[in-house]
């Protein structure tokens, strides 16, 4: 497999999963020029990172799709519930919610000029991020899907690392703080995050 990645980008989740599962993968960090090239656009239509090229040469783009593809290698269900488990639908719902609600809000916060008036967009994006945090804080269990950490918690952690007001966002949200800290403490996560500073 080959992963097209970028430091500090959505490829973090794929790197964490590969570390957790011990999957061999070449990690390539293409420059801006290559990401705009016809060759890269053939595997990532919008020129975005990440892209995973499977062993049979099939490209998979978008972080959510890559997570679901990599879960096929999680045969002992360490990263997610089994498909026939009662909480599998809950897992899919939270993973999708993060990818389609929190992730876009984070992007709007960081790139407000793409969406309108900078101050207005950033204020609204931060409010939406914190609303998602409140939904998480209201969950009855320790993690997004019950008492066991899943890759959904890893995905949340990745998005939390991009929150420029993280200390303030975590304040008064002990469950969110605990998820952040428990994910960060895992050796696989620490290894991937250390690479982000290279």
C-alpha positions as a Python dict, from the first residue, in 0.01 Angstrom:
ca = {
    (1, 'X'): (0, 0, 0),
    (2, 'X'): (98, 361, -52),
    (3, 'X'): (-36, 656, 144),
    (4, 'X'): (-13, 1007, 4),
    (5, 'X'): (6, 1218, 316),
    (6, 'X'): (82, 1564, 448),
    (7, 'X'): (208, 1664, 791),
    (8, 'X'): (-78, 1791, 1006),
    (9, 'X'): (-344, 1684, 756),
    (10, 'X'): (-625, 1428, 740),
    (11, 'X'): (-373, 1155, 664),
    (12, 'X'): (-298, 1143, 1039),
    (13, 'X'): (-588, 903, 1098),
    (14, 'X'): (-464, 660, 833),
    (15, 'X'): (-113, 671, 980),
    (16, 'X'): (-249, 597, 1328),
    (17, 'X'): (-452, 302, 1201),
    (18, 'X'): (-155, 157, 1014),
    (19, 'X'): (61, 185, 1324),
    (20, 'X'): (-207, 16, 1537),
    (21, 'X'): (-248, -272, 1291),
    (22, 'X'): (119, -305, 1197),
    (23, 'X'): (40, -259, 828),
    (24, 'X'): (330, -202, 594),
    (25, 'X'): (283, 109, 385),
    (26, 'X'): (496, 354, 191),
    (27, 'X'): (415, 708, 304),
    (28, 'X'): (472, 974, 40),
    (29, 'X'): (450, 1348, 106),
    (30, 'X'): (380, 1510, -234),
    (31, 'X'): (450, 1879, -281),
    (32, 'X'): (187, 2130, -394),
    (33, 'X'): (293, 2111, -757),
    (34, 'X'): (254, 1733, -771),
    (35, 'X'): (-86, 1750, -601),
    (36, 'X'): (-206, 1973, -886),
    (37, 'X'): (-62, 1744, -1154),
    (38, 'X'): (-280, 1530, -1384),
    (39, 'X'): (-121, 1217, -1236),
    (40, 'X'): (-231, 1303, -882),
    (41, 'X'): (-570, 1438, -993),
    (42, 'X'): (-631, 1096, -1150),
    (43, 'X'): (-631, 943, -801),
    (44, 'X'): (-765, 1244, -606),
    (45, 'X'): (-1005, 1451, -818),
    (46, 'X'): (-980, 1763, -603),
    (47, 'X'): (-608, 1721, -539),
    (48, 'X'): (-663, 1658, -169),
    (49, 'X'): (-472, 1454, 85),
    (50, 'X'): (-499, 1175, 195),
    (51, 'X'): (-508, 913, -77),
    (52, 'X'): (-444, 546, -11),
    (53, 'X'): (-340, 327, -302),
    (54, 'X'): (-421, -35, -218),
    (55, 'X'): (-203, -332, -299),
    (56, 'X'): (-402, -392, -617),
    (57, 'X'): (-348, -33, -730),
    (58, 'X'): (-693, 102, -646),
    (59, 'X'): (-689, 459, -510),
    (60, 'X'): (-911, 548, -215),
    (61, 'X'): (-949, 919, -141),
    (62, 'X'): (-1110, 1106, 152),
    (63, 'X'): (-1018, 1020, 510),
    (64, 'X'): (-1353, 860, 597),
    (65, 'X'): (-1333, 621, 301),
    (66, 'X'): (-975, 532, 392),
    (67, 'X'): (-1075, 457, 753),
    (68, 'X'): (-1350, 223, 634),
    (69, 'X'): (-1114, 56, 385),
    (70, 'X'): (-843, 2, 645),
    (71, 'X'): (-1095, -144, 889),
    (72, 'X'): (-1116, -444, 655),
    (73, 'X'): (-771, -535, 795),
    (74, 'X'): (-897, -508, 1155),
    (75, 'X'): (-995, -873, 1170),
    (76, 'X'): (-980, -893, 1551),
    (77, 'X'): (-1200, -580, 1586),
    (78, 'X'): (-958, -384, 1801),
    (79, 'X'): (-1035, -55, 1626),
    (80, 'X'): (-1409, -83, 1570),
    (81, 'X'): (-1702, -307, 1660),
    (82, 'X'): (-1772, -607, 1439),
    (83, 'X'): (-2029, -543, 1167),
    (84, 'X'): (-2281, -768, 1342),
    (85, 'X'): (-2226, -607, 1683),
    (86, 'X'): (-2506, -408, 1842),
    (87, 'X'): (-2300, -90, 1856),
    (88, 'X'): (-2166, -101, 1498),
    (89, 'X'): (-2439, 136, 1375),
    (90, 'X'): (-2355, 372, 1661),
    (91, 'X'): (-1989, 359, 1555),
    (92, 'X'): (-2072, 439, 1192),
    (93, 'X'): (-2298, 724, 1296),
    (94, 'X'): (-2035, 893, 1512),
    (95, 'X'): (-1755, 842, 1263),
    (96, 'X'): (-1970, 992, 987),
    (97, 'X'): (-2085, 1277, 1212),
    (98, 'X'): (-1725, 1372, 1281),
    (99, 'X'): (-1632, 1354, 913),
    (100, 'X'): (-1933, 1547, 782),
    (101, 'X'): (-1999, 1796, 1063),
    (102, 'X'): (-1692, 1858, 1281),
    (103, 'X'): (-1431, 1825, 1004),
    (104, 'X'): (-1600, 2085, 776),
    (105, 'X'): (-1642, 2322, 1072),
    (106, 'X'): (-1270, 2294, 1147),
    (107, 'X'): (-1191, 2366, 781),
    (108, 'X'): (-1415, 2672, 783),
    (109, 'X'): (-1238, 2796, 1095),
    (110, 'X'): (-894, 2760, 936),
    (111, 'X'): (-987, 2877, 585),
    (112, 'X'): (-1267, 3130, 644),
    (113, 'X'): (-1183, 3337, 336),
    (114, 'X'): (-1311, 3051, 121),
    (115, 'X'): (-1659, 3088, 266),
    (116, 'X'): (-1727, 3458, 328),
    (117, 'X'): (-1647, 3728, 581),
    (118, 'X'): (-1352, 3599, 783),
    (119, 'X'): (-1468, 3700, 1131),
    (120, 'X'): (-1827, 3586, 1075),
    (121, 'X'): (-1723, 3250, 931),
    (122, 'X'): (-1467, 3180, 1203),
    (123, 'X'): (-1708, 3268, 1483),
    (124, 'X'): (-1979, 3044, 1340),
    (125, 'X'): (-1734, 2760, 1276),
    (126, 'X'): (-1601, 2767, 1633),
    (127, 'X'): (-1957, 2768, 1768),
    (128, 'X'): (-2039, 2465, 1553),
    (129, 'X'): (-1725, 2284, 1668),
    (130, 'X'): (-1819, 2343, 2030),
    (131, 'X'): (-2175, 2226, 1971),
    (132, 'X'): (-2033, 1895, 1850),
    (133, 'X'): (-1813, 1885, 2160),
    (134, 'X'): (-2123, 1934, 2373),
    (135, 'X'): (-2295, 1644, 2198),
    (136, 'X'): (-1995, 1427, 2280),
    (137, 'X'): (-1987, 1546, 2640),
    (138, 'X'): (-2351, 1440, 2680),
    (139, 'X'): (-2284, 1079, 2578),
    (140, 'X'): (-2345, 823, 2856),
    (141, 'X'): (-2017, 632, 2819),
    (142, 'X'): (-1646, 710, 2842),
    (143, 'X'): (-1583, 701, 2468),
    (144, 'X'): (-1781, 775, 2154),
    (145, 'X'): (-1895, 414, 2127),
    (146, 'X'): (-1939, 273, 2474),
    (147, 'X'): (-1662, 188, 2718),
    (148, 'X'): (-1407, 88, 2455),
    (149, 'X'): (-1188, 324, 2254),
    (150, 'X'): (-1235, 295, 1876),
    (151, 'X'): (-1090, 460, 1569),
    (152, 'X'): (-1377, 710, 1597),
    (153, 'X'): (-1204, 844, 1908),
    (154, 'X'): (-878, 862, 1712),
    (155, 'X'): (-1057, 1059, 1440),
    (156, 'X'): (-1194, 1296, 1702),
    (157, 'X'): (-845, 1336, 1848),
    (158, 'X'): (-704, 1430, 1507),
    (159, 'X'): (-967, 1702, 1471),
    (160, 'X'): (-909, 1825, 1826),
    (161, 'X'): (-539, 1876, 1752),
    (162, 'X'): (-644, 2134, 1491),
    (163, 'X'): (-852, 2338, 1738),
    (164, 'X'): (-656, 2659, 1794),
    (165, 'X'): (-857, 2718, 2113),
    (166, 'X'): (-822, 2363, 2242),
    (167, 'X'): (-759, 2446, 2609),
    (168, 'X'): (-1071, 2662, 2616),
    (169, 'X'): (-1273, 2402, 2424),
    (170, 'X'): (-1172, 2126, 2667),
    (171, 'X'): (-1241, 2339, 2972),
    (172, 'X'): (-1559, 2221, 3142),
    (173, 'X'): (-1577, 1914, 2917),
    (174, 'X'): (-1407, 1640, 3123),
    (175, 'X'): (-1522, 1357, 2896),
    (176, 'X'): (-1378, 1527, 2588),
    (177, 'X'): (-1058, 1598, 2780),
    (178, 'X'): (-1034, 1231, 2884),
    (179, 'X'): (-1085, 1106, 2528),
    (180, 'X'): (-817, 1347, 2406),
    (181, 'X'): (-572, 1241, 2675),
    (182, 'X'): (-637, 866, 2645),
    (183, 'X'): (-585, 869, 2269),
    (184, 'X'): (-274, 1089, 2297),
    (185, 'X'): (-120, 848, 2550),
    (186, 'X'): (-116, 552, 2311),
    (187, 'X'): (234, 475, 2173),
    (188, 'X'): (106, 445, 1815),
    (189, 'X'): (-52, 789, 1832),
    (190, 'X'): (253, 946, 1996),
    (191, 'X'): (472, 801, 1719),
    (192, 'X'): (252, 942, 1442),
    (193, 'X'): (219, 1282, 1608),
    (194, 'X'): (596, 1306, 1653),
    (195, 'X'): (631, 1264, 1276),
    (196, 'X'): (405, 1565, 1219),
    (197, 'X'): (683, 1794, 1344),
    (198, 'X'): (947, 1654, 1108),
}
